[in-house]
Amino acid sequence: MNLKIIKTDDGSDTLYNKKLDETYHSLHGSVTESKHVYINAGLSSVIDENSKKSISILEVGLGTGLNLLLTLKFAKKNNLKIHYHAIEPFPLDNSILKKLDFNNKLEGFDKKIYEKIHHPKNLKPVKLSENISFTKSITRLEQISFEKEKYDLVFFDAFAPSKQPDIWSKENFKLIKDAMKTSGVIVTYSSSGKLKKILNELKFEIEILQGPKGKKEMTRATK
Ligand SMILES: C[S@@+](CC[C@H](N)C(=O)[O-])C[C@H]1O[C@@H](n2cnc3c(N)ncnc32)[C@H](O)[C@@H]1O
């Protein structure tokens, strides 16, 4: 099998893709990384900046759904209404999702939510909780036609630029920029020179922030 479950340093699981020789999360802690990059530097900062209570999020690379599960938790605690649109061209098999089972390992989730997130036929908007409606696109980022100025926040969680260089292209970030609202924010664990150059050329305001454990830096950029 191409995918293997491995435990990261904070005790939470991630997946290892043998073909790419790449993991879905940091080996220093998958939950630690997701919380640091996407929840604390992303979602939390957007709420604090704008006192927003209703937010539209785009995730590039749904993968295991960990970022979405953590977003569900945050939304409930902070009484937010979120529409979450995730893109994933290679949905995971049920067999591996069952073994991974973040839904049981992270506290406070209804089992059915994890099934709803990953159900292969759930392509229409589905209500995951009082706080979150969810839409999934089983396609590549490059093939999507987005509505203009729709998203307040983007989680860019593709495989690393060294493993999947094509997805970190200027065309893709232009596509995303057009789909973001003015003052919308994009967060990602990467802080590569190429990414900074692209964001700069697209006139984003760039912040290089402290990275999660084991990583010096991460990027937050505002339209
Ligand atoms: C680093 S992993 C995602 C981690 C995920 N957010 C999680 O918490 O499990 C990268 C994901 O991007 C997906 N991906 C690969 N090519 C893509 C593309 N062209 N457009 C969107 N997603 C892509 C992969 O299948 C993989 O699930």
The ligand as a MOL file (V3000), in Angstrom:
LIG
                    3D

  0  0  0     0  0            999 V3000
M  V30 BEGIN CTAB
M  V30 COUNTS 27 29 0 0 0
M  V30 BEGIN ATOM
M  V30 1 C -0.1090 17.8770 3.1370 0
M  V30 2 S -1.4640 16.8810 2.5910 0 CHG=1
M  V30 3 C -2.8780 17.6020 3.3360 0
M  V30 4 C -3.0210 17.5710 4.7830 0
M  V30 5 C -4.4470 17.7900 5.1780 0
M  V30 6 N -4.8120 19.1910 5.2350 0
M  V30 7 C -4.6930 17.0490 6.4580 0
M  V30 8 O -4.8980 17.6880 7.4940 0
M  V30 9 O -4.6690 15.8330 6.4010 0 CHG=-1
M  V30 10 C -1.6930 17.5230 0.9330 0
M  V30 11 C -3.0160 17.1750 0.3000 0
M  V30 12 O -3.1300 17.8560 -0.9500 0
M  V30 13 C -3.7720 17.0140 -1.8580 0
M  V30 14 N -3.4710 17.4450 -3.2390 0
M  V30 15 C -2.5710 16.9090 -4.0980 0
M  V30 16 N -2.6200 17.5540 -5.2910 0
M  V30 17 C -3.5670 18.5220 -5.1700 0
M  V30 18 C -4.0900 19.4990 -6.0860 0
M  V30 19 N -3.6160 19.6110 -7.3220 0
M  V30 20 N -5.0840 20.3060 -5.6500 0
M  V30 21 C -5.5540 20.1890 -4.3690 0
M  V30 22 N -5.0910 19.2870 -3.4670 0
M  V30 23 C -4.1110 18.4590 -3.8600 0
M  V30 24 C -3.1940 15.6370 -1.5100 0
M  V30 25 O -3.9540 14.5760 -2.0070 0
M  V30 26 C -3.1480 15.7070 0.0040 0
M  V30 27 O -4.3330 15.2100 0.5690 0
M  V30 END ATOM
M  V30 BEGIN BOND
M  V30 1 1 1 2
M  V30 2 1 2 3
M  V30 3 1 2 10
M  V30 4 1 3 4
M  V30 5 1 4 5
M  V30 6 1 5 6
M  V30 7 1 5 7
M  V30 8 2 7 8
M  V30 9 1 7 9
M  V30 10 1 10 11
M  V30 11 1 11 12
M  V30 12 1 11 26
M  V30 13 1 12 13
M  V30 14 1 13 14
M  V30 15 1 13 24
M  V30 16 1 14 15
M  V30 17 1 14 23
M  V30 18 2 15 16
M  V30 19 1 16 17
M  V30 20 1 17 18
M  V30 21 2 17 23
M  V30 22 1 18 19
M  V30 23 2 18 20
M  V30 24 1 20 21
M  V30 25 2 21 22
M  V30 26 1 22 23
M  V30 27 1 24 25
M  V30 28 1 24 26
M  V30 29 1 26 27
M  V30 END BOND
M  V30 END CTAB
M  END
